[in-house]
Amino acid sequence: LYFDDTKEARVHLHSLSYYMNDLFNVEFNMNQPFPQAFEYLGSEISINKVEPGLPTKIEVSAEMTEDRIFESIDFEILGQNNTSAVSMGISSMEGVLVDRHGKRYDPYEFNYYAIQDVDELPRHYQTEILIEIHNDASDEEFIPSSLQIRGYQSTTYVDEVITFELK
């Protein structure tokens, strides 16, 4: 472009990755047995286990269906009176890789370097998340009461070519 008198440029769009804000709150009851499940964007999300302690450990899973809209969710765990845990970390995460044609891959066996075409890169769907929550405000156990989803990550395949006129 530096040495040519180019009149137009073409951009090939294979896919668009995006984040959607979407506030969604689900309360769960520590006095009821786990798992406790709810529906989010047509998929079932389950709070499988809650182990209060120092740290409090929570296991969350998201159902993997063919038409699942989100790849991952952005969330936080709230305590009584909607207090937020200051330190929340993910200690382990499992997922599924799915290409644009619906073929599933084992994430531990998939070789990213073998893929020559960026168009064929699979999407990573989170399926299981193990969370550790530390109560930074005191030495007491953090007792969770709700899961608040703030949004989700997704990808859409577009396969378009956009031409720009350069002046």
C-alpha positions as CSV (number, residue, x, y, z in Angstrom):
1,L,0.0,0.0,0.0
2,Y,2.9,2.4,0.6
3,F,4.2,2.3,-3.0
4,D,1.1,1.5,-5.0
5,D,-1.8,3.8,-5.9
6,T,-4.4,1.4,-4.5
7,K,-8.0,2.3,-5.3
8,E,-9.7,-0.3,-3.0
9,A,-9.1,-2.8,-0.3
10,R,-11.0,-6.0,0.6
11,V,-11.4,-7.3,4.1
12,H,-12.4,-11.0,4.5
13,L,-14.5,-11.5,7.6
14,H,-14.7,-15.2,8.7
15,S,-16.1,-14.7,12.1
16,L,-16.9,-12.0,14.7
17,S,-16.2,-12.6,18.4
18,Y,-18.2,-10.4,20.7
19,Y,-19.2,-9.8,24.3
20,M,-22.8,-9.1,25.2
21,N,-23.9,-7.3,28.4
22,D,-26.8,-9.2,29.9
23,L,-27.6,-8.8,33.6
24,F,-29.2,-12.0,34.9
25,N,-29.4,-13.0,38.6
26,V,-30.2,-16.4,40.1
27,E,-30.6,-17.0,43.8
28,F,-29.9,-20.4,45.2
29,N,-30.7,-21.9,48.6
30,M,-27.9,-23.3,50.8
31,N,-30.6,-25.2,52.7
32,Q,-31.7,-27.2,49.6
33,P,-29.8,-30.1,48.1
34,F,-27.5,-29.5,45.1
35,P,-27.4,-29.5,42.2
36,Q,-29.7,-26.5,41.6
37,A,-30.3,-25.7,38.0
38,F,-31.7,-22.8,36.0
39,E,-32.1,-21.9,32.3
40,Y,-30.0,-19.2,30.6
41,L,-30.4,-18.4,26.9
42,G,-31.9,-21.8,26.3
43,S,-29.2,-23.8,28.1
44,E,-29.2,-25.3,31.5
45,I,-26.7,-24.0,34.0
46,S,-26.3,-25.9,37.2
47,I,-24.7,-25.1,40.5
48,N,-23.5,-28.6,41.3
49,K,-21.8,-28.2,44.6
50,V,-21.1,-25.5,47.2
51,E,-18.5,-26.2,49.9
52,P,-18.4,-23.3,52.4
53,G,-14.9,-22.9,53.9
54,L,-11.7,-20.9,53.7
55,P,-11.9,-20.7,50.7
56,T,-15.5,-21.4,49.7
57,K,-15.6,-23.7,46.7
58,I,-18.4,-23.7,44.1
59,E,-18.8,-26.0,41.1
60,V,-20.8,-24.7,38.1
61,S,-21.6,-26.5,34.9
62,A,-23.2,-25.4,31.6
63,E,-25.0,-27.8,29.4
64,M,-23.5,-28.2,26.0
65,T,-26.2,-28.3,23.3
66,E,-25.9,-28.0,19.5
67,D,-27.6,-24.6,19.5
68,R,-25.9,-23.1,22.6
69,I,-25.6,-19.3,22.1
70,F,-22.8,-18.5,24.5
71,E,-19.2,-19.8,24.7
72,S,-18.6,-18.6,28.2
73,I,-20.4,-16.5,30.8
74,D,-19.0,-13.6,32.8
75,F,-20.4,-13.9,36.3
76,E,-19.8,-13.3,40.0
77,I,-21.1,-15.0,43.1
78,L,-22.9,-12.8,45.6
79,G,-23.3,-13.4,49.4
80,Q,-26.2,-12.5,51.7
81,N,-27.5,-9.0,51.2
82,N,-26.0,-9.0,47.7
83,T,-22.4,-8.6,49.0
84,S,-19.7,-9.4,46.5
85,A,-16.7,-11.6,47.3
86,V,-13.6,-9.5,46.9
87,S,-11.4,-12.4,45.7
88,M,-12.9,-14.9,43.3
89,G,-10.7,-17.2,41.2
90,I,-11.3,-20.1,38.8
91,S,-9.2,-23.1,40.0
92,S,-10.1,-25.3,37.1
93,M,-12.2,-25.2,34.0
94,E,-13.3,-27.8,31.5
95,G,-14.7,-27.2,28.0
96,V,-15.4,-28.5,24.5
97,L,-14.0,-27.4,21.2
98,V,-16.5,-27.2,18.4
99,D,-15.7,-26.2,14.8
100,R,-18.1,-24.3,12.6
101,H,-19.5,-27.6,11.2
102,G,-20.4,-28.9,14.6
103,K,-17.5,-31.4,15.0
104,R,-16.3,-31.7,18.6
105,Y,-12.7,-32.1,19.6
106,D,-11.0,-33.1,22.8
107,P,-9.3,-29.9,24.1
108,Y,-6.4,-32.0,25.4
109,E,-5.7,-33.7,22.0
110,F,-6.4,-30.8,19.7
111,N,-3.4,-29.4,17.9
112,Y,-3.8,-25.7,17.1
113,Y,-0.6,-25.7,15.0
114,A,-2.0,-28.3,12.6
115,I,-4.8,-25.9,11.5
116,Q,-3.6,-23.8,8.5
117,D,-6.7,-21.9,7.9
118,V,-8.0,-19.5,10.6
119,D,-11.5,-20.1,9.3
120,E,-11.4,-23.6,10.7
121,L,-10.4,-22.7,14.3
122,P,-13.0,-24.2,16.7
123,R,-14.8,-22.3,19.4
124,H,-14.2,-23.1,23.1
125,Y,-17.3,-23.7,25.1
126,Q,-17.0,-23.7,28.9
127,T,-18.8,-26.7,30.4
128,E,-17.5,-27.0,34.0
129,I,-16.0,-24.3,36.3
130,L,-14.6,-24.8,39.8
131,I,-14.5,-21.5,41.7
132,E,-12.7,-20.5,44.9
133,I,-14.0,-17.5,46.8
134,H,-12.0,-15.8,49.6
135,N,-13.7,-13.5,52.0
136,D,-11.3,-10.6,52.1
137,A,-13.6,-8.6,54.5
138,S,-13.2,-11.1,57.4
139,D,-11.9,-14.5,58.5
140,E,-15.3,-16.0,58.3
141,E,-16.6,-18.4,55.6
142,F,-18.2,-16.7,52.6
143,I,-21.8,-18.0,52.3
144,P,-23.0,-17.5,48.7
145,S,-26.7,-16.8,47.9
146,S,-26.8,-16.0,44.2
147,L,-25.0,-16.2,40.9
148,Q,-25.1,-13.0,38.9
149,I,-24.3,-13.2,35.2
150,R,-23.0,-9.9,33.8
151,G,-22.8,-11.1,30.2
152,Y,-21.5,-13.7,27.8
153,Q,-18.9,-14.3,25.0
154,S,-19.9,-15.6,21.7
155,T,-18.8,-15.9,18.0
156,T,-20.8,-15.6,14.9
157,Y,-19.6,-16.9,11.5
158,V,-20.2,-14.3,8.8
159,D,-18.1,-15.3,5.7
160,E,-18.3,-11.9,4.1
161,V,-16.0,-9.8,2.0
162,I,-16.2,-6.0,2.4
163,T,-14.7,-3.7,-0.2
164,F,-13.5,-0.3,0.8
165,E,-12.8,2.5,-1.7
166,L,-9.5,4.3,-0.9
167,K,-9.1,7.9,-1.8
